[in-house]
Amino acid sequence: MIRLYLVRHGIAAEPADFLGPDESRPLTAKGRRRLHRAGRAFARLGESIDLLVSSPLVRAVQSAEILACALRVDVVAIADELRPAQSPETILRAIAGRVHDGQGVMLVSHDPLISRLLSHVADLTPVESARIVFRKGSIVRVDVGALPTARPAQARWWMRPKSRELRPGLPLAKAEEAAKPPRPARTKPR
């Protein structure tokens, strides 16, 4: 089995507040602090990472570098396949030859891609997929078989980004929570 760790990048500057291109949006100070703490909590688990791969977008690269420092991983690979518009199959094909049985690979990307990838490798139904709550800075471990098929797969745990506590299984909202309409977006006071 391959230990697959899926990470959504940390809290980044809001698009409306950032003057540059979306690809250059950086992490906020809060996003950096939470990822530092999550990285240290992950390191205490003693699970090794043999390959750390990030989307080329600034917020993902910054997230991957913070995690690499905490995990003492020397190299962060950058892969265009982890850009938001890609497909889960594209990602799995891209890393298939770079990771082998018994190894751990951490992928740092964006939502909704990271949620689609999680849904794909965990073989979720459309109803289950709609219940994924992949918060910024979350880490999810799924053990998978040979890549690129990633079958069989077994969801192990996920780490809450704020509290850094581990929860078994996948980050799924309760069915009644998933049925609620989304909260309206906050508007910035003038």
C-alpha positions in Angstrom: 0.0 0.0 0.0 1.0 3.6 -0.6 0.3 6.2 2.1 -1.4 9.1 0.3 -1.6 12.3 2.2 -3.9 14.9 0.6 -3.5 18.5 1.8 -5.5 21.6 1.0 -3.3 24.7 1.1 -3.5 27.0 4.1 -5.6 30.1 4.5 -4.6 32.6 1.8 -5.3 36.2 1.0 -8.8 36.8 -0.2 -9.1 37.3 -4.0 -10.9 40.7 -3.5 -8.1 41.9 -1.2 -5.2 40.8 -3.4 -4.1 43.1 -6.3 -2.0 40.6 -8.2 -3.0 37.5 -10.3 -4.8 34.7 -8.5 -1.8 32.3 -9.0 0.3 34.7 -6.8 -2.0 34.9 -3.8 0.1 34.1 -0.7 -0.8 32.6 2.6 -1.9 34.9 5.4 -0.1 35.1 8.7 -2.9 33.0 10.2 -2.6 30.4 7.4 1.2 30.1 8.0 0.7 29.7 11.8 -1.9 27.0 11.4 0.2 25.1 8.9 3.3 25.3 11.1 1.3 23.8 14.0 -0.3 21.2 11.8 3.2 20.3 10.4 4.6 19.8 13.8 1.6 17.7 14.9 2.0 15.6 11.8 5.7 15.1 12.4 4.9 13.8 15.9 2.9 11.0 14.3 6.2 9.6 12.9 4.9 8.9 9.5 7.5 9.3 6.7 7.0 11.3 3.5 9.0 10.0 0.6 7.6 12.5 -2.0 6.1 15.9 -1.4 4.4 17.4 -4.5 2.8 20.8 -4.7 0.7 22.8 -7.2 2.7 25.6 -8.7 0.4 28.3 -7.3 2.1 30.4 -4.6 -0.3 29.5 -1.7 0.2 25.8 -2.3 4.0 26.1 -2.7 4.2 28.1 0.6 2.1 25.5 2.3 4.2 22.6 1.0 7.4 24.4 2.1 6.1 24.9 5.6 5.2 21.2 5.8 8.5 20.1 4.3 10.4 22.1 7.0 8.4 20.4 9.8 8.7 17.0 8.3 12.4 17.4 7.3 11.7 16.7 3.7 14.5 18.2 1.5 12.7 18.7 -1.8 9.3 20.0 -2.7 8.4 18.9 -6.3 6.2 21.2 -8.3 3.6 19.6 -10.6 1.3 21.4 -13.0 -1.0 18.4 -12.6 -2.0 19.8 -9.2 -3.3 23.0 -10.7 -7.0 23.6 -9.8 -8.3 22.8 -13.3 -6.8 19.3 -13.5 -8.5 15.9 -13.0 -7.9 13.3 -10.3 -6.8 10.8 -13.0 -4.2 13.2 -14.4 -2.7 13.6 -10.9 -2.5 9.9 -10.2 -0.9 9.2 -13.6 1.7 11.9 -13.0 2.8 10.5 -9.6 2.4 6.8 -10.5 6.0 6.3 -11.6 7.5 8.4 -8.7 6.1 6.5 -5.7 6.2 2.8 -4.9 4.6 0.3 -2.5 5.3 1.1 1.2 6.1 4.8 0.5 4.3 7.9 1.6 3.4 10.8 -0.8 1.9 14.1 0.2 0.0 16.2 -2.4 -0.7 19.9 -1.7 -3.4 21.4 -3.9 -6.6 23.4 -4.0 -10.3 22.9 -3.7 -12.4 21.7 -5.4 -9.6 19.6 -7.0 -8.4 18.1 -3.8 -12.0 17.1 -2.8 -12.5 15.5 -6.2 -9.2 13.6 -5.8 -10.3 12.4 -2.4 -13.7 11.4 -3.7 -12.0 9.5 -6.6 -9.4 7.6 -4.5 -11.9 6.8 -1.7 -14.4 5.6 -4.4 -17.2 7.7 -2.9 -20.8 7.9 -4.3 -22.0 11.3 -5.5 -24.0 11.7 -2.3 -20.9 11.0 -0.2 -18.8 13.3 -2.4 -21.2 16.2 -1.8 -20.6 15.8 2.0 -16.8 16.3 1.8 -15.6 19.2 4.0 -12.0 19.7 3.1 -11.0 22.8 5.1 -7.9 24.9 4.3 -4.9 23.3 6.0 -6.5 19.9 6.4 -4.5 16.7 5.9 -6.2 13.4 4.9 -4.6 10.0 4.8 -5.8 7.4 2.4 -3.9 4.2 1.9 -4.1 3.1 -1.8 -3.0 0.3 -3.9 -1.0 0.5 -7.1 -1.1 3.8 -9.0 -2.7 5.2 -11.1 -5.8 3.1 -10.2 -5.4 3.7 -6.5 -7.3 0.5 -5.8 -7.9 -0.8 -3.3 -8.2 2.2 -1.0 -8.8 2.7 2.7 -9.5 6.0 4.4 -7.4 6.1 7.6 -7.8 9.6 9.2 -7.9 13.3 8.7 -6.4 16.1 10.7 -8.5 19.1 11.7 -6.6 22.2 10.7 -7.3 24.3 13.8 -7.2 21.8 16.6 -4.8 19.3 14.9 -6.7 16.4 16.3 -7.0 13.2 14.2 -10.4 11.9 13.2 -10.9 8.4 11.7 -12.2 8.1 8.2 -12.9 11.0 5.9 -13.8 14.7 6.5 -17.5 14.2 5.7 -20.3 16.5 7.0 -23.2 14.8 8.6 -26.0 14.1 6.2 -28.3 16.7 7.8 -25.5 19.3 7.7 -24.8 18.6 4.0 -28.5 19.2 3.2 -28.5 22.7 4.7 -28.2 25.6 2.3 -24.8 27.3 2.3 -24.2 30.3 4.6 -24.2 33.6 2.8 -20.7 35.0 2.0 -19.4 37.6 4.4 -19.1 41.0 3.0 -16.3 43.3 4.1 -17.5 46.4 6.0 -16.7 49.6 4.2 
